[in-house]
Amino acid sequence: MKIFKNIYKQLISDRSLIILFIYIVIAIIAFLVDSDQLASVTDVNNIYKAPLENQNYLLGTDGLGRSVAYGLLNGTKIAILISIASSICSLIIGLFFGFLAAYYGDNKLKIQWTFVPFFILVNLISGFYLIYTDEKIYWALTCLTFNVILILLSRKTNFYKISIPIDTIIIKFLELLKTLPGIFIVLFFLSLFATRSVWTLILIITIVRSPIIIRLGRSEILKIKSQQYFIAAEGMGLKLKSMLSNYILPNILTPIKTYLAYGLASTVQIEAILSFIGLGLPIETVTWGSMISSSRQFFNAWWLAVLPGLAIFYLIYALRKYFSRRSEAHSYFYI
């Protein structure tokens, strides 16, 4: 009961939290009622109906007679799902590679030299299938899994080992990505997929957002490594697991939480922009961006632009307002 009382007090004291809570409830309802199917139902006898003009369509209809209310419901589900899933995936990937770059540097990560051909072979095969097959997520996970297994196996052997300059490799790769506009990266990966779905969008947005978290995680871990308590812990011979749980993760969570909030807001914007220009989900899937895009066909249908536009605005506003207060309390503010 105390937990619910605390949640209730927080909801009452913070308007932005109330807005976020409403969006989450709407998204849950959308999952339960299969909003995608409801939003796709057409009624050619009731096209471009304004809000309150027809009692069956209180928020109006679009050019195909689809309910705007169900479209907003489905758009909320898609925006919440893509933003949360891509933010979590980019957080995991970003922290993993940021940790590798900062903790191991260019000299600590060593593997047996006989494993090098296997690394090259695994990555070449996985890269080939990533480009020329439809099962891209499967091959990406397979490549990552095999690389981790090979590293763990090679570290347990006592034969001659060579150092992998993992920090330099990751930094140079990030510099290469930084020279390319984000929209070009998105278009490139979109061209690799024969069909577009929520999961392909999650994968693409994860790829676009991960480099920022890698740089952030690397810089924060480097700061922690320079502290006296961390140097003393290393000198005492503490295991990597203890270093992670006691020193690295507790000190890196605050800036990562702050970035995650702004990452959620940016992901909502990216998804809406891609849908608006026709590069997001399939055309038959109703999202906030696709609804705003459809308003260009009939300028008098103001509700097709205003209602989803307000939905995007209030979600981004609530995310930034809620998390900016907590970031200021910890003296972190990343945009």
C-alpha positions in Angstrom: 0.0 0.0 0.0 2.9 2.4 0.7 4.1 2.0 -2.8 0.8 3.0 -4.3 0.6 6.0 -1.9 4.0 7.2 -3.0 3.0 6.8 -6.6 -0.2 8.8 -6.0 1.7 11.6 -4.2 4.1 11.9 -7.1 1.3 12.0 -9.6 -0.4 14.8 -7.7 2.7 16.8 -7.3 4.0 16.6 -10.9 1.8 17.4 -13.9 4.3 16.0 -16.4 4.2 12.6 -14.6 0.4 12.7 -14.9 0.7 13.2 -18.7 3.2 10.3 -19.0 1.0 8.1 -16.9 -2.0 8.9 -19.3 0.1 8.0 -22.3 1.2 4.7 -20.8 -2.4 3.8 -19.9 -3.5 4.7 -23.5 -0.7 2.5 -24.9 -1.7 -0.4 -22.7 -5.3 -0.1 -23.8 -4.2 0.0 -27.5 -2.4 -3.3 -27.0 -5.4 -4.9 -25.4 -8.0 -3.8 -28.0 -5.8 -4.4 -31.1 -5.8 -0.8 -32.2 -3.9 -1.5 -35.4 -6.9 -3.3 -36.8 -9.4 -0.8 -35.5 -7.4 2.1 -37.0 -7.3 0.4 -40.4 -11.1 0.1 -40.8 -12.3 2.4 -43.6 -15.7 4.0 -44.2 -15.8 5.7 -47.7 -19.2 7.2 -46.8 -17.7 9.3 -44.0 -14.4 10.8 -45.4 -12.9 14.0 -43.9 -15.5 14.3 -41.2 -14.6 17.0 -38.7 -14.6 16.4 -34.9 -18.1 16.1 -33.5 -19.7 16.2 -36.9 -20.6 12.5 -36.8 -21.5 10.8 -33.5 -19.7 7.6 -34.6 -16.5 9.5 -35.2 -16.1 12.0 -32.4 -12.6 13.1 -33.4 -13.3 13.0 -37.1 -12.1 10.8 -40.0 -9.3 11.0 -42.7 -9.5 10.6 -46.5 -10.2 6.9 -46.3 -12.9 7.3 -43.6 -10.7 5.9 -40.9 -11.4 7.0 -37.3 -8.9 9.6 -36.1 -9.5 8.5 -32.5 -8.4 5.0 -33.2 -5.5 6.4 -35.3 -4.4 8.4 -32.3 -4.7 5.3 -30.1 -2.6 3.3 -32.5 -0.1 6.1 -32.9 0.4 6.2 -29.1 1.1 2.5 -28.9 3.6 2.6 -31.7 5.4 5.7 -30.4 5.7 4.3 -26.9 6.8 0.9 -28.1 9.4 2.2 -30.5 10.8 4.8 -28.1 11.1 2.5 -25.1 12.4 -0.5 -27.0 15.0 1.4 -29.1 16.1 3.4 -26.1 16.7 0.2 -24.0 18.5 -1.5 -26.9 20.7 1.5 -27.6 21.4 1.8 -23.9 22.6 -1.8 -23.7 24.7 -1.7 -26.9 26.1 1.8 -26.0 27.1 0.8 -22.5 28.7 -2.4 -23.7 30.9 -0.8 -26.3 31.5 2.2 -24.2 32.7 -0.1 -21.4 35.0 -2.0 -23.7 36.6 1.2 -25.0 37.1 2.9 -21.6 37.9 -0.1 -19.4 40.2 -2.1 -21.7 41.7 0.7 -23.7 44.2 -0.3 -26.3 46.3 -2.7 -24.2 44.1 -4.7 -21.8 42.0 -6.7 -24.2 44.2 -9.6 -25.4 43.2 -12.6 -27.5 45.2 -15.6 -28.7 46.5 -14.9 -32.2 45.1 -18.1 -33.7 41.6 -16.8 -33.0 42.0 -13.7 -35.2 41.1 -15.6 -38.5 37.9 -16.8 -36.8 37.0 -13.2 -35.8 37.5 -12.1 -39.4 35.5 -15.0 -40.8 32.6 -14.7 -38.4 32.2 -11.0 -39.1 32.5 -11.3 -42.9 29.9 -14.1 -43.0 27.5 -12.2 -40.7 28.1 -8.9 -42.6 27.2 -10.7 -45.9 24.0 -12.2 -44.5 23.1 -8.8 -42.9 23.1 -7.2 -46.3 21.6 -9.9 -48.5 19.0 -11.6 -46.3 15.8 -10.5 -44.6 16.8 -12.0 -41.2 19.0 -9.1 -40.3 18.2 -9.0 -36.6 19.0 -12.7 -36.3 22.4 -12.3 -38.0 23.3 -9.2 -36.0 22.6 -11.0 -32.7 24.5 -14.1 -34.0 27.5 -12.0 -34.9 27.6 -10.3 -31.5 27.2 -13.6 -29.7 30.0 -15.4 -31.6 32.3 -12.4 -31.1 31.7 -12.5 -27.3 32.2 -16.3 -27.2 35.5 -16.1 -29.1 36.8 -13.3 -26.8 35.9 -15.3 -23.7 37.5 -18.5 -25.1 40.7 -16.8 -26.3 41.1 -15.1 -22.9 41.2 -18.5 -21.1 44.1 -19.8 -23.1 47.7 -19.3 -22.1 49.3 -19.2 -25.5 50.8 -16.2 -27.1 48.3 -13.3 -27.2 48.1 -10.1 -29.1 46.5 -6.8 -27.9 43.4 -5.5 -29.6 43.3 -1.7 -29.7 39.6 -1.8 -29.0 39.4 1.9 -27.8 41.0 3.2 -31.0 38.8 0.9 -33.2 35.6 2.1 -31.5 36.6 5.8 -31.5 37.6 5.8 -35.2 34.3 4.1 -36.1 32.4 6.7 -34.1 34.3 9.5 -35.9 33.3 7.9 -39.2 29.7 7.8 -38.2 29.8 11.4 -37.0 30.8 12.6 -40.4 27.6 11.2 -41.9 24.2 12.9 -41.4 21.8 10.8 -39.4 19.2 10.8 -42.2 21.7 9.2 -44.6 22.4 6.4 -42.1 18.7 5.9 -41.7 18.1 5.8 -45.4 21.0 3.4 -45.9 19.7 0.9 -43.4 16.1 1.3 -44.7 17.3 0.2 -48.1 18.6 -3.0 -46.7 15.2 -4.2 -45.6 12.7 -5.6 -48.1 9.8 -4.9 -45.7 9.4 -2.4 -43.0 7.9 -3.1 -39.6 8.0 -1.8 -36.0 11.1 -4.0 -35.3 13.1 -2.8 -38.3 12.4 0.8 -37.1 13.5 -0.1 -33.6 16.7 -1.7 -35.0 17.5 1.4 -37.2 16.8 3.9 -34.5 19.0 1.8 -32.1 21.9 2.0 -34.6 21.5 5.8 -35.0 21.2 6.5 -31.2 23.9 4.0 -29.9 27.0 6.1 -30.9 25.9 8.9 -28.5 25.6 6.5 -25.6 28.9 4.9 -26.5 30.7 8.3 -26.3 28.8 9.2 -23.1 29.5 5.9 -21.4 33.1 5.9 -22.4 33.7 9.4 -21.1 32.0 8.7 -17.8 33.9 5.4 -17.2 37.2 7.2 -18.0 36.3 9.7 -15.3 35.6 6.9 -12.8 38.9 5.1 -13.7 40.9 8.2 -12.9 39.5 8.4 -9.3 41.7 7.2 -6.4 39.1 4.8 -5.0 39.0 3.0 -8.4 42.8 2.8 -8.7 43.0 1.4 -5.2 40.3 -1.2 -5.9 42.2 -2.3 -9.0 45.4 -2.5 -6.9 43.6 -4.8 -4.5 42.9 -7.2 -7.3 39.1 -6.9 -7.3 37.3 -8.9 -10.0 35.6 -7.3 -12.9 32.2 -8.2 -11.6 32.8 -6.4 -8.3 34.2 -3.4 -10.1 31.1 -3.1 -12.2 28.6 -3.6 -9.4 30.3 -1.4 -6.8 32.0 1.4 -8.7 31.1 1.7 -12.4 27.3 1.1 -12.6 26.3 3.2 -9.5 28.3 6.2 -10.7 27.2 6.1 -14.4 23.5 5.6 -13.8 22.6 9.3 -13.2 23.9 10.7 -16.5 22.6 7.7 -18.4 19.1 8.1 -17.0 19.1 11.7 -18.1 20.3 10.9 -21.6 17.7 8.1 -21.8 14.9 10.6 -21.1 16.0 12.8 -24.0 16.6 9.8 -26.1 13.0 8.8 -25.6 11.9 12.3 -26.8 14.2 12.2 -29.8 13.0 8.7 -30.8 9.4 9.9 -30.8 10.4 12.8 -33.1 12.4 10.4 -35.4 9.6 8.0 -35.8 7.1 10.8 -36.5 9.4 12.4 -39.1 10.1 9.1 -40.9 6.3 8.3 -41.0 5.6 11.9 -42.2 8.0 11.6 -45.2 6.8 8.0 -46.0 9.9 6.2 -44.8 8.5 4.8 -41.6 6.0 2.0 -41.2 4.0 0.6 -44.2 1.4 3.1 -45.6 -1.5 1.1 -44.2 -0.3 1.5 -40.6 -1.7 4.6 -39.0 0.8 6.6 -36.9 1.0 10.2 -35.7 3.4 11.1 -38.5 1.3 9.4 -41.3 -1.8 11.2 -40.0 -0.1 14.6 -40.2 1.2 13.7 -43.7 -2.3 12.8 -44.9 -3.5 16.3 -43.9 -1.5 17.7 -46.9 -4.0 16.1 -49.3 -6.9 18.2 -47.9 -5.8 21.4 -46.1 -9.3 22.0 -44.7 -8.9 18.8 -42.6 -7.1 20.7 -39.8 -7.8 18.0 -37.2 -5.5 15.5 -39.1 -2.5 17.8 -38.3 -3.5 19.4 -35.0 -4.6 16.4 -33.0 -1.6 14.1 -33.7 0.7 17.2 -33.5 -0.6 17.9 -30.0 -0.1 14.3 -29.1 3.6 14.5 -30.1 4.0 17.9 -28.4 2.6 16.9 -25.0 4.6 13.6 -24.9 7.9 15.2 -25.7 7.1 18.1 -23.3 6.2 15.7 -20.5 9.4 13.6 -21.0 11.7 16.6 -21.0 9.9 18.4 -18.1 9.8 15.3 -15.9 13.4 14.2 -16.4 15.0 17.7 -16.5 13.9 18.3 -12.9 15.7 15.1 -11.8 18.8 15.9 -13.9 19.1 19.3 -12.4 19.0 17.8 -8.9 22.1 15.7 -9.9 23.8 18.5 -11.9 23.5 16.6 -15.1 21.9 17.9 -18.2 22.6 16.3 -21.5 20.8 17.2 -24.7 
